């Protein structure tokens, strides 16, 4: 069964995704990122520029099956197009079709109220289908 995690309180969805993808890349983990086309374009641009010393090998949706299969990080509008099913990073607003094929699903939720409301709906969807959902709060703790 898919391991579902919600990462709450991300100040910036794109910046957080870049850090997650860098970590996954270092661990040689295959990741499929799903979102709408505008967010995927923004993430693609950010992955080229977020760090002067790190490169995250990735590809934006392409009809070339060989490129998709060889790329460790895929930026796709639909998880159904993915040739691998290790980690699904969900940046969109709706439950991604085919999420149950993946070993792990990570939902990134910002501080924006609209994003939080939609995340609660997705949480209920997963929990209602028997998935044990884990919560990771990204909010920085104030020093004691």
N, C-alpha and C positions, 0 to 999 in steps of 0.2 A: 504494500500500500504506500502511496506517495506520502512523504514526510512534508507537511505544510508549515511554513514559518511566515509570520508577519513581522516585518521590521518597521516599527512605528517611529514617528517623530524625526524623519529625515528632513533636515533643513532644505536640502536641494536634491531632488530625485536623480538628476543626471550625474552630479558630482558623487553621490553615494554609489550609484551604479558603476561608475568608473572605478572606484576603489574596490568594490566587490569583484568586478571583472579582473582587475589587476591581481587580486589575491587568488582568484580561481585559476588564472593563467599561470601563476607561479606554482600552483599545486597540480597543474596539468589536468584540470577539470574542464569538461566540455559543458558549455552553457548556451542555452537558447534564450534570447531576450525577446519578449513580445510586448508590443505597444502599437500605437497608431503611427502612421507614416511620418508625421511632423516630429514626434518625440524620437523616433528611430533616427531620423536625419540629424537631430540635435545631438543624440548620443554618439552617432558615427563621428561627427565633427569633434566632439569633446574627447573621444578616445584618441584622436590624432594629436591633441594639444594639451591634455590635462597634466602631463608630466614630461619634463625634459629628459628624463633618464629611463623611463619605462615605455615599453611598447606592448600593447595588447593586440595580438593578431585576431582580426575579426573580419567579417564580411556582412555587408548589407544585402538584403534579399537579392538573389540572382537565380535565373533559371538553370544555371550550370550545376548539375548534380555533383560533378566531381569537385567543384569549388566548395559547395555546401558540405560535402563529406570530409573534406580536408581542413576545414576551418574549425578551430576550437570554440570560437564565439560567433554565434549567428544572430543577426538582428533581423527578426521576421515579424510580419503582421499576424501570422498564424502559427501556432506550435505544431499544427498538423503537417506542415511542410518540412519539419525537422528530421534529418537522417539519424540523429542521436538523441537519447533520452536520459541524460544524466541529471542536469539541473535546468530548471525553467525559472528565469527571472522575469516576473510579471510587473510591468510598469504601466499597464493600461488600466482602464476603468471597469472592465467586465471579467468574469471568470473565463480564462482562456480555454477554448475547445481543445480537448486532447491532453489536458494537464495530468490526467490520471496515468498516462504512459510514462511519466517521468519519475525518477527516484525521489527527487526533491523539488519543491516549489517554494520560491521566495517571493513574497509580495512586499513591495516597498511603498510605504505610506508617508506622505509629507505632513506638515503641520496645518495645511489648509483644510478648512472645515468640509468643503465639498469632497475632497479626496478621502477624508476620514469617514464620511457618511457612506461613500461607495465601498470603502474597505470593510465597514461593518456588515454590509450586505453580502460581500464575498465571504467573509468569515462565517456568517450564518449558513451560506450555501455549503461550504466545506464541512462544517460541524454537523449540519443536518444530514449529511451523507456518511457520517461515521469517521471522518478524518480527525485525528487528534491534532489540534492546531496549537502551535507554540508561538508565543509573543516575545519579541526582542525589542526593548525600549531603547532607542538611540539617543534619547535626551541626555545631555551631559549633566552629570551630578555636580552640584555646587560643592566646593571644598568645605570640609568641616571646620 
